[in-house]
Amino acid sequence: MRGPRIAWTGFSLALLAPAIVSAQHGISVGAKAGLSHASISGADNQFGLSAREGFTGGAFVTLSLSKAFSLQSEVLLTQKGGEIYSYGYRYSTRYRTDYVELPLVGRYTVSTSQARRPGTATLVFSAGAAVAFKAASDGRALFDMQGMGLAVIPLKTSTIDSGLVAGAGVDVSVGDGRGLVLDLRYTSGRRPVDPDVAFGHIKNAVISFTIGYSRRVG
């Protein structure tokens, strides 16, 4: 576990250090919370899928490099997972994993000359990457024993997840360097949820919507 953590920390610092030095338009901090629609991707076609509705939220720091470009580093609690089942519901595999996720995204703001006036909304596009560390997990396989009851087998889930992030949102200025943040995001997992499953290298996929508050601090 230390290797990926150290690598990600070094990567984040390498990107953020020049941003801190060169940031000419301010640093903002904030918090956000919302809903996540999590599912499993990569399962074979003979299996059905169902999603997990959950929570996502945490804190962020935004470093403005110019009027249009900024970097945002986040710490989030994100609920991921989903269920894979055979048609007929004789067998299913359920993954419910909570992660502490560390996204790092670049943001492009479609701004106007009135962008900082109270009540003005600006469109924002974002893209980047994220690494996540397992905080809690409930993975299990369930078998219908045809009249003999339900057999439940615990499953392990990967300790570390990573993914690519893309999204869009709206920033609304409320004056004095404060703002409301609405963000719609898709995170595509790049590591197997459970590398031991027999029906493919399944991965996490999450659509999230959050509402937040930010304040300029520098």
Buried (B, 14 or more C-beta within 10 A) or exposed (E): EEEBEEEBEEEBEEBBEEBEEEBEBEBBBBBBBBBBBBBBBBBEEEBBBEBBEBBBBBEBBBBBBEEBBBBBBBEBBBBBBBBBBBEEEEBBBBBBBBBBBBBBBBBBBEBEEEBBEEEBBBEBBBBBBBBBBBEEBEBEBBBBEEEEEEEEEEBEBBBBBBBEBBBBBBBBBBEEBBBBBBBBBBBBBBBBBBEEBEBBEBBBBBBBBBBBBBEBEE
